[in-house]
Amino acid sequence: MRDGPAVLSGQHFLLGDQACAEGALAAGCRFFAGYPITPSTEITEHLARRLPEVQGIFVQMEDELASMAAIVGASVAGARAMTATSGPGFSLMMENLGLAAMMEVPCVVVNVQRGGPSTGLPTLVGQADVMQARWGSHGDYEIVAYAPASPQECFDLTLKAFNTADRFRIPTLVLADEVVGHMTERVTIPPAEAIPRVERKRPRQGPEENGFLPFRAEEDLIPPMVHAGEGYRVHFTGLTHDERGYPVTTGPAHHQLSARGRGARAAVLAPGAAQGRPGAEVLAGPRRGAPRRTAGHSGAAGAGLRGPGCRAGRGRFTARPGLSAGERPLSSGRRAERPGLRAAAVGPG
């Protein structure tokens, strides 16, 4: 197998799926486990060729349940790990996605959305997995999702997803769709030395020192992460755990663990782009995942709202942390009231 560069610096014409794969490699992903499914198959095919070139590991699993379990295990062993799927496979990943959230294990899941439910129409664009991304696994947890609207953003936001996952010890999602995944556009990949890299927080004491607690949070509410095989005594479980990593069965302990996770990730804001009048009171934007095909609708809505008595603009969010208190999911034509800003949901579906 011929070795190749991990970062293909320069300008390339790539499918969104291929750009996503290159973003993962540039971020340092060296383990991929997945099962081919339209319209994300090109990610799997691309990494099957490219990962061996950078001494990475590619595994085609028997299904999506195993794929999600494999990347959780690879991450615990110290690798930056990713899987890619679409709606039906995303449903199968929900149990182990929740396991990763409870175990506080960083990993990246790419969902190239398609028409559903069930098998649906594999080649139809879909953007209906946003609520599943937020609440798909049971219980109280918060993760981060990025929604690319172009092949360039597929590269940029996949890279960002790895940094977010490692910074906060959470599974992180990339919510693309069939149109963006199968769109070919110019993608600019920066030099390797310009690629931002956020490393996992690591313990400051060695495994031979007494008193190490693998899940003791520090000032930023994130505990340092140890990897399997490093000599530390560490225990991972899907049960509510204490600072040692062992099960604890009290309600206050469960609440404390959930609240710690929410507090740590409250620093993640939803970046986006807004256009219109300065000091706008109404923001019109797409209400579902990757907003490429809804940009025209939001632009028309923002223009229609603007008038002598209404300061309106249009925008979109590229990142989506868990819904915060007081915010509600939007339905077509409804508004969510927030202090000083009204957001109107627009677009098809």
C-alpha positions in Angstrom: 0.0 0.0 0.0 1.4 3.4 -1.1 1.6 5.9 1.8 -0.1 9.2 1.2 -0.4 12.5 3.0 -3.0 12.9 5.7 -3.8 16.4 4.6 -4.3 17.0 0.9 -3.5 20.7 1.0 -4.7 22.7 -2.0 -7.8 23.0 -4.0 -9.9 20.0 -5.1 -13.2 19.3 -6.7 -14.8 16.9 -4.2 -18.2 15.4 -3.4 -19.5 16.6 0.0 -19.1 13.0 1.2 -15.5 12.9 0.1 -14.8 16.3 1.7 -16.2 15.0 4.9 -13.8 12.0 4.7 -10.8 14.4 4.0 -11.9 16.6 6.9 -11.8 13.6 9.2 -8.3 12.6 8.0 -7.0 16.2 8.5 -8.4 16.2 12.0 -6.4 13.1 12.8 -9.1 10.4 12.5 -7.3 7.0 12.3 -10.1 4.6 12.9 -13.4 4.2 10.9 -16.0 1.5 11.4 -19.1 1.6 9.3 -21.6 -0.1 7.1 -22.3 1.2 3.6 -25.7 3.0 3.2 -26.9 5.5 0.7 -26.2 8.4 0.6 -23.2 8.2 2.9 -21.5 5.3 1.1 -19.0 7.6 -0.6 -17.5 8.4 2.8 -17.0 4.8 3.6 -15.5 4.1 0.1 -13.2 7.1 0.3 -11.9 6.1 3.8 -11.5 2.5 2.8 -8.9 3.7 0.3 -7.3 6.6 2.2 -7.0 5.3 5.8 -4.5 2.6 4.9 -2.4 5.3 3.2 -2.0 7.1 6.6 -1.5 3.9 8.7 -5.1 4.1 9.9 -7.6 1.3 10.4 -10.8 0.8 8.3 -13.3 -1.9 9.3 -16.5 -2.7 7.5 -18.8 -3.9 10.3 -21.7 -6.2 10.1 -24.2 -3.5 10.9 -24.6 0.0 12.4 -25.0 -1.3 16.0 -21.5 -2.8 15.8 -20.1 0.2 14.0 -21.1 2.6 16.8 -19.7 0.1 19.5 -16.5 -0.2 17.6 -15.7 3.6 17.4 -16.5 3.9 21.1 -14.0 1.2 21.9 -11.4 2.7 19.5 -11.8 6.1 21.2 -11.3 4.6 24.7 -8.1 3.1 23.3 -6.9 6.5 22.3 -7.8 6.9 18.6 -9.8 9.6 17.0 -12.7 7.6 15.6 -15.7 8.1 13.3 -18.6 6.3 11.6 -20.9 7.5 8.9 -24.5 6.4 8.1 -27.9 7.6 7.1 -31.4 7.5 8.6 -32.0 3.7 9.1 -28.5 3.2 10.4 -28.7 6.3 12.6 -31.7 4.7 14.3 -29.7 1.6 15.1 -26.8 3.6 16.5 -29.0 5.3 19.2 -28.3 2.9 22.0 -24.6 3.0 21.7 -24.7 6.8 21.1 -26.2 7.0 24.6 -23.6 4.7 25.9 -20.9 7.0 24.6 -22.6 10.0 26.2 -22.8 8.2 29.6 -19.2 6.9 29.3 -18.0 10.4 28.3 -16.2 9.1 25.2 -15.5 11.4 22.3 -16.3 10.2 18.8 -17.9 11.6 15.6 -21.0 10.3 13.8 -21.8 11.6 10.3 -25.5 11.3 9.3 -26.1 12.0 5.6 -29.8 12.4 5.8 -32.3 10.9 3.3 -36.1 10.4 2.9 -37.8 8.3 5.6 -39.1 6.8 7.8 -38.0 3.2 7.7 -36.1 2.4 4.5 -37.9 5.4 2.8 -36.3 6.6 -0.4 -32.5 6.3 -0.2 -31.8 8.8 -3.0 -34.2 11.5 -1.8 -32.9 14.4 0.2 -34.1 14.5 3.7 -33.6 16.9 6.7 -35.9 15.3 9.2 -33.4 13.7 11.6 -32.8 16.8 13.7 -35.1 15.9 16.5 -33.7 12.3 16.5 -30.2 13.8 16.7 -31.2 15.8 19.8 -33.4 13.2 21.6 -32.8 9.9 19.8 -31.2 8.0 22.7 -33.2 7.9 25.9 -32.5 9.9 29.0 -31.0 13.3 29.8 -27.9 14.2 27.8 -26.6 16.9 25.6 -24.3 16.6 22.5 -23.4 18.9 19.7 -24.4 18.7 16.0 -22.9 20.6 13.0 -24.9 21.1 9.8 -22.8 21.7 6.7 -24.4 23.4 3.6 -21.6 22.8 1.1 -18.7 20.5 0.4 -16.4 23.1 1.9 -18.4 23.1 5.1 -18.4 19.3 5.1 -14.6 19.5 5.4 -14.5 22.4 7.8 -17.2 21.2 10.2 -16.1 17.5 10.3 -12.7 18.8 11.4 -14.4 21.0 14.0 -16.6 18.1 15.2 -13.5 16.1 16.2 -12.1 19.1 18.2 -15.4 19.6 19.9 -15.7 15.9 20.7 -12.3 15.8 22.3 -12.6 19.1 24.1 -15.8 18.1 25.9 -15.6 14.3 25.9 -18.8 13.8 24.0 -20.1 12.1 20.8 -20.5 14.8 18.2 -22.7 14.7 15.1 -22.3 16.0 11.5 -25.8 16.4 10.0 -25.4 16.6 6.2 -28.0 15.6 3.6 -28.2 13.8 0.3 -27.9 17.0 -1.8 -24.8 18.3 0.1 -23.2 14.8 0.3 -23.5 14.3 -3.5 -22.7 17.8 -4.5 -19.4 18.4 -6.2 -17.7 21.8 -5.6 -14.3 23.3 -5.0 -12.9 22.6 -1.6 -9.9 24.4 -0.2 -7.8 22.3 2.2 -5.3 24.4 4.2 -1.7 23.3 4.9 -1.2 20.7 7.6 0.4 23.2 9.9 -2.7 25.5 9.7 -5.2 22.7 10.7 -6.5 23.5 14.3 -6.1 20.6 16.7 -7.7 20.5 20.2 -6.2 17.6 22.1 -8.0 15.6 24.8 -7.3 16.7 28.3 -4.9 14.2 29.8 -4.1 13.3 33.4 -1.3 15.2 35.1 -0.4 12.3 37.4 1.0 8.9 36.4 -0.7 5.6 36.9 1.6 4.7 39.7 0.4 7.6 41.9 -2.3 6.9 44.5 -5.6 8.7 44.6 -6.3 9.1 40.9 -10.0 9.4 40.1 -10.6 9.1 36.3 -13.9 10.9 36.3 -13.1 13.7 38.7 -14.0 16.9 36.9 -11.7 19.9 37.1 -12.5 23.6 36.9 -13.9 23.4 33.4 -16.1 20.5 34.5 -14.4 18.1 32.1 -12.4 15.2 33.6 -9.1 14.2 32.0 -9.3 11.1 29.8 -7.1 8.1 30.3 -6.8 5.4 27.6 -7.0 1.7 27.9 -3.6 0.0 28.3 -1.8 3.0 29.9 -1.7 1.4 33.3 -4.3 3.5 35.0 -7.1 1.8 36.9 -10.2 2.9 35.1 -13.7 1.5 34.8 -16.3 2.4 32.1 -19.9 1.6 32.5 -23.3 2.6 31.0 -24.6 3.1 34.5 -24.5 6.4 36.4 -21.0 6.5 37.7 -19.0 8.2 40.5 -15.6 9.8 40.2 -14.0 6.3 40.2 -16.1 5.3 37.2 -18.1 2.7 39.3 -21.9 2.5 39.4 -23.7 4.7 41.9 -27.4 4.3 42.5 -28.7 7.6 44.1 -30.8 10.2 42.4 -28.6 13.2 43.5 -25.5 11.5 42.0 -27.3 11.0 38.7 -28.5 14.6 38.6 -25.0 15.8 39.5 -23.5 13.9 36.6 -26.0 15.2 34.1 -25.7 18.8 35.3 -21.9 18.6 35.1 -22.1 17.7 31.4 -24.6 20.4 30.6 -22.6 23.1 32.5 -19.4 22.1 30.7 -20.9 22.3 27.2 -22.9 25.6 27.8 -19.8 27.4 26.5 -20.5 26.0 23.0 -22.4 28.7 21.2 -24.3 28.2 17.9 -22.2 29.9 15.2 -23.9 31.2 12.1 -24.3 33.9 9.6 -26.9 36.7 9.7 -27.9 39.2 7.1 -30.2 42.1 7.2 -30.6 45.2 9.3 -28.3 45.8 12.3 -30.2 45.3 15.5 -32.8 43.0 13.9 -35.6 41.9 16.1 -36.8 39.0 13.9 -34.5 36.4 12.4 -35.8 34.2 9.6 -33.9 31.0 8.9 -34.1 27.3 8.0 -35.4 25.1 10.7 -33.8 21.8 9.7 -30.4 20.3 9.3 -28.2 21.3 6.3 -30.0 24.4 5.0 -28.8 24.6 1.4 -32.2 24.2 -0.3 -34.0 26.5 2.2 -31.7 29.5 1.8 -34.0 31.0 -0.8 -37.0 30.6 1.4 -35.4 32.3 4.4 -34.1 35.1 2.2 -37.6 35.7 0.8 -39.1 35.5 4.3 -36.6 38.0 5.8 -37.2 40.4 2.9 -41.0 40.1 3.3 -40.8 40.8 7.0 -38.7 43.9 6.7 -40.7 47.1 6.8 -40.9 50.5 8.5 -42.1 48.9 11.8 -40.0 45.7 11.7 -36.3 45.1 11.8 -35.8 41.7 10.3 -32.9 39.7 8.9 -32.1 36.2 7.8 -29.6 33.7 9.0 -28.7 30.1 9.7 -26.9 28.1 12.4 -24.1 25.8 11.5 -23.8 24.3 15.0 -26.5 23.1 17.3 -25.9 22.4 21.0 -28.7 20.8 23.0 -31.8 22.9 23.3 -31.5 25.2 26.2 -34.1 26.1 28.8 -36.9 28.2 27.3 -36.2 27.3 23.7 -38.7 25.1 21.8 -38.4 23.1 18.6 -39.9 25.0 15.8 -42.7 23.9 13.5 -43.4 25.4 10.1 -44.8 28.9 10.4 -44.4 29.0 14.2 -42.1 31.2 16.3 -39.9 30.6 19.3 -39.9 33.6 21.7 -36.5 34.4 23.2 -35.5 37.6 25.0 -35.0 40.4 22.4 -35.3 38.2 19.3 -38.1 36.4 17.5 -37.1 33.5 15.2 -39.4 32.5 12.4 -39.0 29.0 11.0 -39.3 28.8 7.2 -38.7 26.3 4.4 -40.2 23.1 3.1 -41.3 20.3 5.3 
